[in-house]
Each structure stands twice: as C-alpha cells, then as structure tokens.
C-alpha cells in the first residue's frame, strides 16, 4: 500500500524541472567562484606591481566577461530544457 502511494506521488514530480533548476544553481555558484578567483588574483598582482594595474584591470574585466558568458550560455541551455 505504501509503495503504491509513493509511486503515485513520484509520478507527479517533474524531475526535468528539478534537474534544470539544479543545473542553473550550480552554474551560478561556480561562475561566482570563478570570477571571485580572478578578482583575487588580479588584486594580489596589483598590490605587488601597482604600475601594471590598468593592464591587469582590463585583463580581469575580459576574463570575467568570458566566464560570465559561459555561465549565461549554460543557464540558457538549462532554460531550454524546461
């Protein structure tokens, strides 16, 4: 009896939506970690060599944009799954 009730409720759960939501959450978390790691490395190098700060800042912005673009692409793909 309990097994039949569990199987009926499991059939009502939309696992595709749950997995897409999980993919989006993991993508956002790892994109934030990647961008923060880029920022930490850039700030550390700016503190060591202040004369190259403008070049490092531009490289940081480009790298962060590339990471954000990959994250946005993953979110759009996960959104199409829904």
C-alpha positions in Angstrom: 0.0 0.0 0.0 2.7 2.4 1.0 4.7 1.6 -2.1 1.8 2.3 -4.4 1.3 5.7 -2.8 5.0 6.5 -3.1 5.0 5.5 -6.8 1.9 7.6 -7.5 3.5 10.7 -5.9 6.8 10.1 -7.6 5.0 10.1 -10.9 3.7 13.7 -10.2 7.2 15.1 -9.6 8.7 16.8 -12.6 12.3 15.7 -12.5 13.2 17.7 -15.6 12.4 21.0 -13.9 14.2 19.9 -10.7 17.3 19.0 -12.7 17.2 22.2 -14.8 16.9 24.2 -11.6 19.9 22.4 -10.1 22.0 23.0 -13.2 21.2 26.7 -13.0 22.1 26.9 -9.3 25.4 25.1 -9.8 26.3 27.2 -12.8 25.7 30.4 -10.9 27.7 29.2 -7.9 30.7 28.1 -9.9 30.6 31.2 -12.1 30.7 33.4 -9.0 33.6 31.3 -7.6 35.5 31.7 -10.9 35.0 35.4 -11.1 36.0 35.9 -7.4 39.2 33.8 -8.0 40.0 36.1 -11.0 39.4 39.2 -8.9 41.6 37.9 -6.0 44.5 37.1 -8.3 44.2 40.5 -10.0 44.1 42.4 -6.7 47.0 40.5 -5.4 49.1 41.3 -8.5 48.0 44.9 -8.4 49.3 45.2 -4.9 52.6 43.7 -5.9 53.1 45.8 -9.1 50.9 49.0 -9.0 52.4 50.2 -12.3 50.7 47.5 -14.3 47.3 48.0 -12.6 45.5 49.3 -15.7 46.6 46.4 -17.8 45.6 43.9 -15.1 42.2 45.6 -14.7 41.5 45.2 -18.4 42.5 41.6 -18.4 40.3 41.0 -15.3 37.3 42.5 -17.0 37.8 40.5 -20.1 38.3 37.2 -18.2 35.3 37.9 -16.0 33.2 38.6 -19.1 34.2 35.3 -20.7 33.3 33.4 -17.5 30.0 35.2 -17.3 29.3 34.4 -21.0 29.9 30.7 -20.4 27.6 30.8 -17.4 24.9 32.6 -19.3 25.1 30.1 -22.1 24.7 27.2 -19.6 21.7 28.9 -18.0 20.1 29.5 -21.4 20.6 25.8 -22.3 19.2 24.7 -19.0 16.2 27.0 -19.6 15.5 25.4 -22.9 15.3 22.0 -21.1 12.3 23.4 -19.2 
